[in-house]
Amino acid sequence: MFISFEGIDGSGKTTQARLLAEALRAEGREVVLTREPGGSDGAELIRRLLVEGGAERWSPETEILLFNAARRDHLERSILPALERGAVVVTDRFADSTRVYQGATRGDLVDKVESLHRLMIGIEPDRTFVIDISPEDGLARGAARGGTEDRFESMGLGFQEKLRAGFLSLADAHPKRVRVIDGSGSADEVAARVRAAL
């Protein structure tokens, strides 16, 4: 099974991906926990180009190309080999992030995002969880976390509000695959909601 976690910056999706992977491993399953951008050596190199630096570093069009290059390497070297041997793959972000971050919120680039996805990636997760929290809470969590991977958070509250609306619209458009999970409360409370939805 291929499971992805999505959401705005600071939503808790990284924590929830880890908790689900740990729970599935405890049941005796082989689980590959991974992330995007990243998840393979080549994709991790591209990650730094995308998540560090100023907001103006790349145009949305260039970001789409970089994300797809990273995703293709991740798919070839990590995701597909794991799925072929019967493992469960849990990823912190996948193509839906590109659909929302570049396709829906930074210009009308949805057609370009979908065309590249069809040409270069071609698969969707079996289940996607969107961890939903308020943009204000997400930015506060991101600020408390610190670090250098804050390029998208630096785009401000208005951008995070657009992201949240984009993820909720995505869930409405793909109800068989995408589940919206209330991200409020403790990590264990959110994990219980994820598990119930799975």
C-alpha positions in Angstrom: 0.0 0.0 0.0 1.2 3.5 -0.8 0.1 6.2 1.7 0.8 9.9 1.6 0.4 12.7 4.1 -0.3 16.2 3.0 -1.1 19.5 4.5 0.0 23.1 5.0 3.4 23.9 6.6 3.4 23.0 10.3 0.3 20.8 10.1 1.9 17.8 11.8 2.0 15.6 8.8 5.6 14.6 9.4 4.8 13.4 12.9 1.7 11.6 11.7 3.6 9.8 8.9 6.1 8.6 11.5 3.5 7.5 14.0 1.6 5.5 11.3 4.8 3.9 10.1 5.7 2.9 13.6 2.3 1.4 14.3 2.3 -0.6 11.0 5.9 -1.9 11.8 4.7 -3.0 15.3 2.1 -5.1 13.5 4.9 -6.9 11.6 4.7 -5.1 8.3 7.7 -3.9 6.3 7.3 -0.1 6.1 9.4 2.4 4.1 9.0 5.9 5.6 10.1 8.6 3.2 9.5 12.2 2.3 9.3 14.7 -0.5 11.2 16.5 -1.8 13.7 13.9 -1.0 13.6 10.2 -0.2 16.5 9.2 -2.4 20.1 10.5 -2.7 19.4 12.6 -5.9 16.1 13.9 -4.6 17.7 15.0 -1.3 20.2 17.1 -3.2 17.3 18.8 -5.1 15.4 19.3 -1.7 17.9 21.9 -0.5 17.4 23.9 -3.7 13.7 24.0 -3.1 13.2 24.5 0.6 16.0 26.8 1.5 16.7 30.4 0.4 14.4 33.3 -0.3 10.8 33.1 -1.4 11.8 34.7 -4.8 14.5 32.1 -5.5 12.5 30.2 -8.1 9.5 30.8 -10.3 6.6 28.5 -9.8 7.3 27.0 -13.2 10.9 26.2 -12.3 9.7 24.7 -9.0 7.4 22.4 -10.8 10.3 21.0 -12.9 12.6 20.6 -9.8 9.9 18.9 -7.8 9.2 16.5 -10.7 12.9 15.7 -11.1 13.2 14.9 -7.4 9.9 12.9 -7.4 11.0 10.8 -10.4 14.3 9.8 -8.7 12.4 9.1 -5.5 9.9 7.0 -7.4 12.5 5.0 -9.3 14.9 4.4 -6.4 12.7 4.2 -3.3 8.9 4.0 -3.8 8.5 1.5 -6.7 11.2 -1.0 -5.4 9.5 -1.0 -2.0 6.0 -1.5 -3.4 7.2 -4.3 -5.7 8.6 -6.3 -2.8 5.3 -5.9 -0.9 6.3 -3.2 1.6 4.0 -0.4 2.7 5.3 3.0 1.7 4.4 6.0 3.9 5.5 9.4 2.4 5.5 12.8 3.9 4.2 14.6 0.8 3.8 13.5 -2.8 2.4 14.9 -6.0 -0.6 16.6 -4.3 1.8 19.1 -2.8 2.9 20.2 -6.2 -0.7 20.3 -7.3 -1.5 22.7 -4.5 1.7 24.7 -3.9 2.6 25.3 -7.5 -0.5 24.4 -9.4 -3.3 26.1 -7.5 -1.8 28.8 -5.3 1.0 30.5 -7.4 -0.7 31.0 -10.7 -2.9 29.0 -12.9 -0.5 26.1 -13.5 -2.7 23.2 -12.8 -2.6 21.9 -16.4 1.2 22.0 -16.5 1.4 20.2 -13.1 -1.0 17.5 -14.3 0.7 17.1 -17.7 4.1 16.6 -16.1 2.7 14.2 -13.5 1.1 12.1 -16.3 4.3 12.1 -18.3 6.9 11.5 -15.6 5.2 10.0 -12.5 2.0 8.3 -13.5 0.9 6.9 -10.1 -1.1 8.1 -7.1 -1.1 6.9 -3.5 -3.7 4.4 -2.5 -4.7 6.7 0.4 -3.9 10.3 1.1 -4.4 12.0 4.5 -4.6 15.8 4.6 -3.9 16.9 8.1 -6.0 20.1 8.5 -5.1 22.9 10.9 -5.5 26.6 10.9 -2.8 28.5 8.9 -2.1 30.6 12.0 -1.4 27.5 14.1 0.8 26.0 11.3 2.9 29.2 11.0 3.3 29.2 14.8 4.5 25.6 14.8 6.9 26.3 12.0 8.4 29.2 13.8 8.8 27.2 17.0 10.5 24.4 15.0 13.2 26.7 13.6 15.7 25.6 11.1 16.6 26.7 7.6 13.8 24.9 5.6 11.4 27.8 5.9 11.2 29.1 2.3 7.5 28.4 1.9 6.6 29.6 5.4 8.3 32.9 4.6 5.6 33.5 2.0 3.2 34.5 4.8 -0.2 33.8 6.2 -2.1 34.6 3.0 -0.1 32.0 1.2 -0.8 29.4 3.9 -4.5 30.2 3.7 -4.5 29.6 -0.1 -2.7 26.3 0.6 -5.3 25.1 3.1 -8.1 26.0 0.7 -6.2 24.1 -2.1 -5.8 20.9 0.0 -9.5 21.0 1.0 -10.5 21.4 -2.6 -8.3 18.5 -3.6 -10.0 16.3 -1.0 -13.4 17.3 -2.4 -12.2 16.4 -5.9 -10.8 13.0 -4.9 -13.1 11.6 -2.2 -12.2 8.0 -2.8 -8.5 8.6 -2.2 -8.2 11.6 0.1 -9.3 11.9 3.7 -9.2 15.2 5.7 -8.1 14.6 9.2 -8.7 17.2 12.0 -5.1 18.1 13.1 -6.1 19.7 16.4 -5.3 18.0 19.8 -2.4 15.8 20.8 -0.3 13.8 18.3 -1.9 10.6 19.7 -5.4 12.0 19.2 -4.7 12.9 15.6 -3.0 9.5 15.0 -6.2 7.7 16.2 -8.2 9.7 13.7 -5.7 8.7 10.9 -5.9 5.0 11.9 -9.7 5.1 12.0 -9.7 6.6 8.5 -7.2 4.0 7.2 
